[in-house]
C-alpha cells in the first residue's frame, strides 16, 4: 500500500491523558473549566479565550469522556502546554457541587503522519454537530437518506479540511475522499445553553485520523469524537 505521492505528509504529536474516576457527561464542562483554572488563565490553549476575543483555530487541547471517564487530548503545541496543568494540580478539583479525585489512569504519547492513501479507513463519530442555523433548513428539506448522507458528507469533508489546517497540513481537497455510510442516530443535546441535534454515525475517508480527536464544532467540549471501526474477523 502506498500513499498518494503528490501531497506532502505532516507529522503530528497526540497525547492522551486518561483519568480513572468517572464523571457524568453533564460534568464535562465543569471538568474543562477546572483544568483550565488549574493550568492558569494565561495559557490560552486550555480554554481558547484571548484578550482580544476567541481563538478560532482548531483546539489543541480537547476534553472528552469515554467509558464515563474524562480524557485530555493534546495535539502538537498542546502536548507542550499540558505541563502547566500537571505542575499546579493538587489531586482534587471541584465539579459543580462535588469533589473529584484527579487520579491519572493512563498517559499515551504517539506520533502520527497525516497523509492521503489509496485506501479508505472506517470510523465512527460520536455526538457530532454538523448542523447550524444556515444549513439546518436545507438538510430538513431533503427527502431521502441518500441525499442526507451526501449533504452530511460535504460538511464532514470541510471538518476534515479544518482539522488538517489546524495541524499545519496543507491537504489538497482534490485528493480528499469522504463517505458517510448512513445518517446514524440523533439525540438532542444542550450545547452552550442551546439544544442541538448531535449525530453518531459511521464514515470512511482516505486520511488516517488519530484516535479520540474531534471533528466539527465544539470539539474541545467532547463533541465530534472520532474512533476507528475495527474490522470484524
CORVEN-V700048 format. One record per residue. RES is the residue in one letter. PHI is phi as a letter, one per 40 degrees, with the letter a starting at -180 (none if undefined). NEAR is the number of other ideal C-beta (glycine too) atoms within 10 Angstrom. Layout:
res: [RES,RES]
phi: [PHI,PHI]
near: [NEAR,NEAR]
This chain:
res: [X,X,X,X,X,X,X,X,X,X,X,X,X,X,X,X,X,X,X,X,X,X,X,X,X,X,X,X,X,X,X,X,X,X,X,X,X,X,X,X,X,X,X,X,X,X,X,X,X,X,X,X,X,X,X,X,X,X,X,X,X,X,X,X,X,X,X,X,X,X,X,X,X,X,X,X,X,X,X,X,X,X,X,X,X,X,X,X,X,X,X,X,X,X,X,X,X,X,X,X,X,X,X,X,X,X,X,X,X,X,X,X,X,X,X,X,X,X,X,X,X,X,X,X,X,X,X,X,X,X,X,X,X,X,X,X,X,X,X,X,X,X,X,X,X,X,X,X,X,X,X,X,X,X,X,X,X,X,X,X,X,X,X,X,X,X,X,X,X,X,X,X,X,X,X,X,X,X,X,X,X,X,X,X,X,X,X,X,X,X,X,X,X,X,X,X,X,X,X,X,X,X,X,X,X,X,X,X,X,X,X,X,X,X,X,X,X,X,X,X,X,X,X,X,X,X,X,X,X,X,X,X,X]
phi: [none,b,c,c,c,c,a,c,c,b,c,b,b,b,b,b,b,b,c,c,c,c,b,c,d,c,c,c,c,c,c,d,c,c,c,c,c,c,c,h,c,c,b,c,c,c,b,g,b,b,c,c,i,b,c,c,c,d,c,c,b,b,b,b,b,a,g,g,b,c,b,b,b,b,b,f,d,c,c,c,c,c,c,c,c,c,c,b,c,b,g,b,a,b,b,g,b,b,c,b,c,c,c,c,c,a,b,b,b,b,b,b,b,c,a,c,b,c,b,b,b,b,b,b,b,b,f,c,b,c,b,b,c,c,b,c,c,c,c,c,c,c,b,a,c,c,c,c,c,c,c,c,c,c,c,c,d,c,c,c,c,c,c,d,c,c,c,g,b,c,c,c,c,c,c,c,b,b,b,c,c,a,c,g,b,b,a,c,b,c,b,f,g,b,c,b,c,b,b,b,a,b,a,b,a,c,b,c,b,c,d,g,c,b,b,g,c,f,c,c,b,g,c,g,c,b,b,c,c,c,c,c,c]
near: [5,7,17,13,9,9,17,11,13,16,13,18,17,20,18,18,20,18,19,12,12,12,18,12,11,10,17,19,17,18,25,20,17,20,22,21,15,18,22,12,10,8,16,16,22,28,19,16,12,10,6,6,7,10,14,8,11,22,23,23,27,24,22,25,20,15,7,10,15,25,22,23,25,24,23,19,12,19,16,13,17,22,11,18,22,12,10,11,15,7,8,10,18,12,18,14,6,10,8,20,10,18,9,12,12,11,12,11,11,11,9,18,11,20,19,21,16,9,11,15,14,14,21,16,24,20,23,29,21,26,22,10,6,7,14,13,9,10,16,10,9,15,7,8,11,9,12,16,19,13,18,24,18,14,20,23,18,16,23,21,17,16,24,20,13,17,21,12,19,9,20,13,10,8,15,17,15,20,16,25,14,12,16,18,10,13,10,9,16,11,17,8,5,7,9,19,15,23,23,14,20,14,27,15,22,18,22,17,19,19,16,18,24,27,24,24,18,19,26,20,20,24,24,25,24,23,14,13,13,7,6,4,3]
